[in-house]
Amino acid sequence: MMNKIFFFDIDGTLAIHGDIPPNNIMALQLLKKKGYLTFICTGRAPYYAKELFKDLVSGFVTCNGRYIIYNNEKLHGEAFDEDTLNHYLQEFTSLHCGALLVSDHVSVPYHLNEKEIKGLYKDYGKEHISFDYNLPFYTFDIFYKNIEHRDKMITSFKNKLIINDHGGIGHADCSTLSFDKGDAIAYLLKYFHISKDNAYAFGDGYNDQAMFREVHHKIAMGNAVEILKEKATYITDDVDKDGIIKALKHEKIL
């Protein structure tokens, strides 16, 4: 049964700091049992999403849309061309901010200090951190010093990127305006011949607005940012209060 497809953000939607509440695992298992297509739709790296959810879902939309996996195979990728990447690196340098460039299997630190790099080893595993700048890169996280510095970056990139802050802890993932989560969803709807009427998106952050653009069922978590709630067709409970299960019941899926 592939007449419905579901897209889920990770942080603040399905998981809390890498921990998936048991009822969210159960929800994904029930959707899989019913034969529906399910995709993680995240700003995170491909390797991170795959290791966290493994075989719980049909596939992964990662790098804020620019890297799509289905049946454990790379289905589509939108790597930066050399000129675009160099432009962003120059911008990072001028803004005195660091970045984490995301490739297929590893991420590469750019202008990050030793403490920040050690934090990456802890969060992602040393095997997923490289210093090879000749790889294809699909997205990046930006690292900032304080809220004032973050806001300066948001202003500087306002016509190029949507910056999705990770709760004021010093870094944020970025969505490009040229290809985002919504573009990836449109790609998959065409690939599977599924209409927007049968597409569902669950999110909580600024970058999830792009998902809502391409589906008819737009579910915002109770802990979502206000602008996402304004665009939702349904607002469910918080991520840690069975919001996913409650929304699926409301939509008469479970």
Summary of the structure (lengths in Angstrom):
residues: 254
radius of gyration: 17.5
end to end distance: 14.8
largest distance: 51.0
contacts: 850
relative contact order: 0.17
helix: 39%
strand: 25%
